[in-house]
Amino acid sequence: MTAETPYPIGTPGQPWGDPERAQWLSLQRAQRSYSQDVLTTIDRLRKHWDVTSYGELLYPPEHYPLYALRSRNWQPDHPIVLITGGVHGYETSGVHGALLFAEQHAAHYAERVNLLVIPCVSPWAYERIHRWNPQAVDPNRSFRDPSPAPESALLMQLLAPIRSQIALHIDLHETTDSDESEFRPALAARDGKSSEPGHIPDGFYVVGDSENPQLAFQQAVIAAVARVTHIAPADERGEIIGSSVVAPGVILYPLRSLGLCSGYTEARFTTTTEVYPDSPKTSADECNRAQAAAVCAAIDFLLSASTA
């Protein structure tokens, strides 16, 4: 939305209060089922994984149990690999890419690493195909203490005992056309700011940590995914979503200061994947496979670095 066509909730230039948040919430409708899409797959995986509940989101009249998949035969001398999906619930391949990895690829690594997979951090948002939780809070800007998002707080509570032991964290995301048409304008309206038009890149890219770039690691992920789907090019300014491209398909953010999920642990290797599912060059299946390929490449790099 622009100044000529303001966001339909709130007054331009004024941050939302409780009435505006309530109005926004009243417009949200479930469009798919966390139970059918995610929990049925998790139930199927119980044959090969230790599945544990790490909490429950209570959003009356609904409640959402949260699950973590932990590889069996956990070994204290093996590196811990953390895979998270659905921090932004609308980013579909983050959820289904994590489940695809757990179902089809994890066994290849089970004897060499300890795997912890959280496939859907934000199930309420998954069902509504939205970025925020019911309080209009972005969980992926809420990995700080105290957290304003229960989704983030519960995951942080789960990870706290092993936070310093995690060697690799890959957080699976998407960049969609709705980022530009809905979510960025909604964010500007919520915060009482103006919304400036941006550019959605066509292709896959990753976001590394500006405080710990690990560019060889990021590039290894990009190289593996390029065999599955296309990589986003830099725009005419040499940027992707407003950040300088430091290597093909790689940009950097200050992950921890932004409160991002991928900045919460003390892992040596961290990255956030970004798939573009709206491209005419790709499909939902290809996006899921790209996410799984990114996870495999990240673990392969970790293992090669551990033996170097």
C-alpha positions as CSV (number, residue, x, y, z in Angstrom):
1,M,0.0,0.0,0.0
2,T,1.1,3.6,-0.6
3,A,0.1,6.9,0.8
4,E,-2.6,7.0,-1.9
5,T,-3.9,3.6,-1.0
6,P,-3.3,3.2,2.7
7,Y,-3.5,-0.1,4.6
8,P,-7.2,-0.7,5.4
9,I,-6.5,-1.0,9.2
10,G,-5.4,2.0,11.3
11,T,-4.6,5.6,10.7
12,P,-1.6,6.4,8.5
13,G,1.3,7.6,10.7
14,Q,-0.1,6.2,13.9
15,P,0.9,2.9,15.4
16,W,-1.8,0.4,16.1
17,G,-3.4,0.1,19.5
18,D,-5.6,-2.7,20.9
19,P,-8.6,-1.8,18.7
20,E,-6.6,-2.1,15.5
21,R,-5.0,-5.3,16.5
22,A,-8.4,-6.7,17.4
23,Q,-9.7,-5.6,14.0
24,W,-6.8,-7.3,12.2
25,L,-7.3,-10.5,14.2
26,S,-11.0,-10.6,13.4
27,L,-10.1,-10.8,9.7
28,Q,-7.8,-13.9,10.0
29,R,-9.3,-17.2,8.9
30,A,-7.8,-20.7,8.9
31,Q,-7.1,-21.8,5.4
32,R,-5.4,-25.1,6.0
33,S,-4.9,-27.6,8.8
34,Y,-1.9,-28.0,11.0
35,S,-3.2,-31.3,12.3
36,Q,-3.7,-32.8,8.8
37,D,-0.7,-31.3,7.1
38,V,1.9,-31.5,9.9
39,L,0.9,-33.7,12.8
40,T,-0.1,-36.6,10.6
41,T,3.4,-36.6,9.1
42,I,5.0,-36.3,12.6
43,D,2.9,-39.3,13.7
44,R,4.3,-41.3,10.8
45,L,7.8,-40.4,11.8
46,R,7.5,-41.7,15.3
47,K,8.7,-45.1,14.0
48,H,12.2,-43.6,13.4
49,W,12.4,-40.5,15.7
50,D,11.9,-39.6,19.3
51,V,9.0,-37.2,19.1
52,T,8.6,-34.9,22.1
53,S,6.2,-32.1,23.0
54,Y,7.9,-28.9,24.0
55,G,4.8,-26.9,24.8
56,E,1.4,-25.9,23.6
57,L,0.0,-22.6,22.2
58,L,-3.3,-21.7,23.7
59,Y,-5.2,-19.4,21.4
60,P,-8.9,-19.9,22.5
61,P,-10.8,-21.7,21.2
62,E,-7.9,-23.4,19.6
63,H,-4.8,-25.0,21.0
64,Y,-1.7,-26.2,19.2
65,P,0.7,-28.8,20.5
66,L,4.3,-28.2,19.5
67,Y,6.7,-31.0,18.6
68,A,10.4,-31.6,18.2
69,L,11.9,-34.6,16.4
70,R,15.0,-35.8,18.1
71,S,17.2,-38.5,16.4
72,R,17.6,-41.7,18.3
73,N,20.9,-43.0,19.5
74,W,21.9,-39.5,20.6
75,Q,25.6,-39.4,21.3
76,P,27.3,-36.8,23.5
77,D,30.4,-36.7,21.2
78,H,28.4,-36.0,18.1
79,P,27.7,-32.4,16.9
80,I,24.2,-31.2,17.3
81,V,22.3,-30.0,14.2
82,L,19.2,-27.9,14.7
83,I,16.7,-27.5,11.8
84,T,13.7,-25.2,12.3
85,G,10.8,-24.5,9.9
86,G,7.6,-22.5,10.0
87,V,8.9,-19.7,12.3
88,H,6.9,-17.7,9.8
89,G,3.9,-20.0,9.4
90,Y,3.0,-18.9,5.9
91,E,6.3,-20.0,4.5
92,T,5.1,-23.4,3.4
93,S,8.3,-25.1,2.2
94,G,10.0,-24.3,5.4
95,V,7.6,-26.6,7.2
96,H,7.4,-29.3,4.5
97,G,11.1,-29.1,3.6
98,A,12.0,-29.9,7.2
99,L,9.5,-32.8,7.2
100,L,10.9,-34.0,3.9
101,F,14.4,-34.0,5.3
102,A,13.3,-35.9,8.4
103,E,11.5,-38.5,6.3
104,Q,13.8,-39.1,3.4
105,H,17.4,-37.8,4.2
106,A,18.0,-37.9,8.0
107,A,18.9,-41.6,8.2
108,H,22.0,-40.8,6.1
109,Y,23.3,-38.7,8.9
110,A,21.9,-40.4,12.0
111,E,25.2,-42.1,13.0
112,R,27.3,-39.0,12.6
113,V,25.3,-36.1,14.1
114,N,22.6,-35.5,16.6
115,L,19.5,-34.1,14.8
116,L,16.9,-31.9,16.3
117,V,14.1,-30.9,13.9
118,I,11.3,-28.4,14.8
119,P,9.2,-28.5,11.7
120,C,6.5,-25.9,12.5
121,V,7.3,-23.3,15.1
122,S,4.1,-21.2,14.4
123,P,1.1,-23.5,13.7
124,W,-1.5,-20.7,14.2
125,A,0.2,-18.7,11.4
126,Y,0.6,-21.8,9.3
127,E,-3.1,-22.4,9.2
128,R,-3.8,-18.7,8.4
129,I,-1.0,-18.4,5.9
130,H,0.4,-15.4,7.9
131,R,3.6,-14.0,9.1
132,W,2.5,-13.0,12.6
133,N,0.9,-14.6,15.6
134,P,-2.6,-13.6,16.9
135,Q,-1.1,-10.6,18.7
136,A,0.3,-9.3,15.4
137,V,3.8,-10.1,16.7
138,D,6.4,-11.5,14.4
139,P,8.0,-14.6,16.0
140,N,11.1,-14.2,13.9
141,R,11.9,-10.8,15.5
142,S,11.2,-12.2,19.0
143,F,14.1,-14.4,19.9
144,R,15.1,-12.3,22.8
145,D,14.5,-12.4,26.5
146,P,11.7,-11.7,27.5
147,S,10.1,-12.7,24.2
148,P,6.8,-11.1,23.2
149,A,5.9,-14.2,21.2
150,P,5.0,-17.5,22.9
151,E,6.1,-19.4,19.8
152,S,9.6,-18.0,20.2
153,A,9.7,-18.2,24.0
154,L,8.8,-21.9,24.0
155,L,11.4,-22.8,21.4
156,M,14.0,-20.8,23.4
157,Q,13.0,-22.7,26.5
158,L,13.5,-26.0,24.6
159,L,16.9,-25.0,23.3
160,A,18.3,-23.3,26.4
161,P,20.0,-26.4,27.9
162,I,21.8,-27.2,24.6
163,R,22.2,-23.7,23.2
164,S,26.0,-23.6,23.5
165,Q,26.4,-27.2,22.2
166,I,24.6,-26.7,18.8
167,A,27.1,-26.8,16.0
168,L,24.8,-26.0,13.1
169,H,21.4,-24.2,12.9
170,I,19.6,-23.9,9.6
171,D,16.3,-22.0,9.6
172,L,14.0,-22.7,6.6
173,H,12.1,-19.7,5.2
174,E,10.5,-18.3,2.0
175,T,10.3,-14.9,0.4
176,T,6.9,-14.5,-1.3
177,D,5.0,-12.1,-3.4
178,S,2.7,-11.5,-0.4
179,D,5.7,-10.0,1.5
180,E,5.3,-7.0,-0.8
181,S,1.6,-7.0,-1.3
182,E,0.5,-7.7,2.3
183,F,3.1,-8.2,5.0
184,R,5.4,-5.2,4.6
185,P,2.4,-2.8,4.2
186,A,0.8,-4.4,7.3
187,L,4.1,-4.0,9.2
188,A,4.4,-0.3,8.3
189,A,0.7,0.3,9.3
190,R,1.1,-1.5,12.6
191,D,4.2,0.6,13.4
192,G,2.8,3.9,12.1
193,K,5.4,4.1,9.4
194,S,5.2,4.7,5.6
195,S,5.5,1.7,3.3
196,E,8.1,1.9,0.6
197,P,7.8,-0.4,-2.4
198,G,10.5,-3.1,-2.6
199,H,11.6,-5.9,-5.0
200,I,11.0,-9.6,-4.5
201,P,14.0,-11.6,-5.9
202,D,13.2,-14.5,-8.2
203,G,15.1,-17.4,-6.7
204,F,16.7,-19.0,-3.7
205,Y,19.1,-17.2,-1.5
206,V,20.5,-17.4,2.1
207,V,21.0,-15.0,4.9
208,G,24.2,-15.4,6.9
209,D,25.3,-13.7,10.1
210,S,27.1,-10.5,9.6
211,E,29.0,-11.1,12.9
212,N,30.0,-14.6,11.8
213,P,29.6,-14.8,8.0
214,Q,31.1,-18.3,7.3
215,L,31.0,-17.5,3.5
216,A,32.4,-20.9,2.5
217,F,29.5,-22.6,4.3
218,Q,26.9,-20.3,2.8
219,Q,28.3,-20.9,-0.7
220,A,28.3,-24.7,-0.2
221,V,24.6,-24.4,0.6
222,I,24.0,-22.3,-2.5
223,A,25.9,-24.7,-4.7
224,A,23.9,-27.7,-3.6
225,V,20.6,-25.9,-4.0
226,A,21.5,-24.7,-7.5
227,R,21.3,-28.3,-8.6
228,V,17.6,-28.3,-7.5
229,T,16.3,-24.8,-8.2
230,H,17.5,-21.4,-9.5
231,I,19.5,-18.9,-7.3
232,A,18.3,-15.3,-7.0
233,P,20.4,-12.8,-8.9
234,A,21.4,-9.5,-7.4
235,D,19.4,-6.5,-8.5
236,E,20.9,-3.5,-10.4
237,R,22.3,-2.2,-7.1
238,G,24.0,-5.4,-6.3
239,E,21.5,-6.2,-3.6
240,I,18.9,-8.7,-2.5
241,I,15.9,-7.3,-0.5
242,G,18.0,-4.2,0.2
243,S,21.2,-6.0,1.5
244,S,24.5,-6.2,-0.4
245,V,25.2,-9.5,-2.1
246,V,28.5,-10.7,-0.6
247,A,28.6,-13.9,-2.8
248,P,26.2,-15.3,-5.3
249,G,22.9,-15.8,-3.5
250,V,24.3,-14.7,-0.1
251,I,23.4,-11.7,2.0
252,L,24.2,-11.0,5.7
253,Y,22.1,-9.7,8.6
254,P,23.0,-9.0,12.2
255,L,21.0,-12.1,13.3
256,R,21.1,-11.8,17.0
257,S,20.4,-8.0,17.3
258,L,17.4,-8.4,15.1
259,G,16.0,-11.2,17.3
260,L,16.0,-13.7,14.5
261,C,15.6,-17.5,15.1
262,S,18.9,-18.3,13.4
263,G,20.8,-16.0,15.8
264,Y,19.6,-17.5,19.0
265,T,22.1,-20.4,19.4
266,E,25.8,-20.2,19.6
267,A,26.3,-22.4,16.6
268,R,29.5,-22.0,14.5
269,F,27.4,-22.4,11.3
270,T,24.1,-20.6,10.9
271,T,22.0,-19.7,7.9
272,T,18.5,-18.8,7.0
273,T,17.2,-20.2,3.7
274,E,14.9,-18.2,1.5
275,V,12.9,-19.9,-1.3
276,Y,10.8,-18.0,-3.8
277,P,7.7,-20.2,-4.2
278,D,5.8,-17.8,-6.5
279,S,8.3,-18.1,-9.4
280,P,7.0,-19.5,-12.6
281,K,10.2,-21.4,-12.8
282,T,9.5,-23.6,-9.8
283,S,6.9,-25.7,-8.0
284,A,5.9,-26.6,-4.4
285,D,7.7,-29.9,-4.7
286,E,10.8,-28.3,-6.0
287,C,10.8,-25.7,-3.2
288,N,10.5,-28.5,-0.6
289,R,13.4,-30.4,-2.2
290,A,15.5,-27.2,-2.3
291,Q,15.0,-26.8,1.4
292,A,16.0,-30.4,2.1
293,A,19.0,-30.1,-0.2
294,A,20.1,-27.0,1.8
295,V,19.9,-29.0,5.0
296,C,21.9,-31.8,3.6
297,A,24.6,-29.5,2.2
298,A,24.8,-27.7,5.5
299,I,25.4,-31.0,7.4
300,D,27.9,-32.2,4.8
301,F,29.9,-29.0,5.2
302,L,29.8,-29.3,9.0
303,L,31.1,-32.9,8.8
304,S,33.8,-32.0,6.4
305,A,34.9,-29.1,8.6
306,S,34.9,-31.3,11.6
307,T,37.3,-33.7,10.0
308,A,39.5,-31.1,8.3
